């Protein structure tokens, strides 16, 4: 199989899939049940890979395959010697935290094949979800497409051709892949395509059933473990149940949920209510921690990749002011990519004394949520979020609006730089227009 075949099979460029993978943190787990569903979308993990060096080796080869292309044979040839050298190969006795010992299977050709297929397919589908979510204004109807051949599960084939709106709750459970080796995908359609093909839009919320399912037996306690699970029951009586641990949307869990929320915020008519929603979302400790983990990993590697991370939502007062003054509707969701983060922590910024500390860089979500003042840069059009620094100067966070940022996979407001600035410079009315707040003297 040619190297290009992997990306071609999913009809997309690999860049967004690479970004998805690289944005993940690391989670060390003994068993796959310990990193449940959506958490897999935010953390790279392999069951029984209890050491960071093992995870680094596996993730490195997955990343290489995603970004450069490659067959499973090439993946296996590169990774197996590394795992053998690290001692993560074959059957070994593993002692758990309670002192219990058992024989477990570590690396093997079959496990490598599972790792290869699962991580690549999940990453590609997460990337596909992001791209489709960015075009919902023109392609709001999503169709489930199964590969109809002898290897396709009957329950997956039952969903083939079904159409639901992009924000139907069913996609939070059924956006592929829906199990080990699942080859299903989603096709985005315009209103005209929908009519021409004679397709009927269905309401998926009435098809969703939740229940408790067995996920396995805990080897330490011998107890049967139960988890929340779901199935789809269609009007014709057919059902489709994702594999245990697969009833979630990897793209949404990793990033896409924020995009969907940003779109929903624009439909809330009450300005005060929008403001309260934005504040509540931006105050999430989990959101702050996810950004901090991502930023710390990027800064530690000192190598900017394709990763993108959400900081939070543009404060409602700022969003409203921008729309009223400049006739531009922000995307409402602020993101930052690895290159911008590395630029903020550059040697040039350090040499000129304007670089933020790592602690400050990790706290950017809190700063953009509660800026002291917001300015508009007249000479180089951008929104400037101003936050007081500990040394008496200001933290200046430069945000380019979605329509200003080129070569984005989806139109989002982006933090492109941040550094320290003097308040006296920021008060220059010839350069800056105040949108909200007050600059301290």
PyMOL commands that set and color helices and strands:
alter all, ss='L'
color gray80, all
select helices_A, chain A and resi 5-9+15-22+32-34+38-42+52-68+72-86+109-133+154-157+171-174+191-196+204-207+250-265+271-282+285-301+316-326+338-344+347-351+358-362+364-369+402-404+423-426
alter helices_A, ss='H'
color red, helices_A
select strands_A, chain A and resi 25-26+43-44+91-95+101-105+141-145+163-165+185-189+208-217+224-233+239-240+308-313+333-337+373-377+382-388+394-400+413-421+432-437
alter strands_A, ss='S'
color yellow, strands_A
deselect
rebuild
show_as cartoon
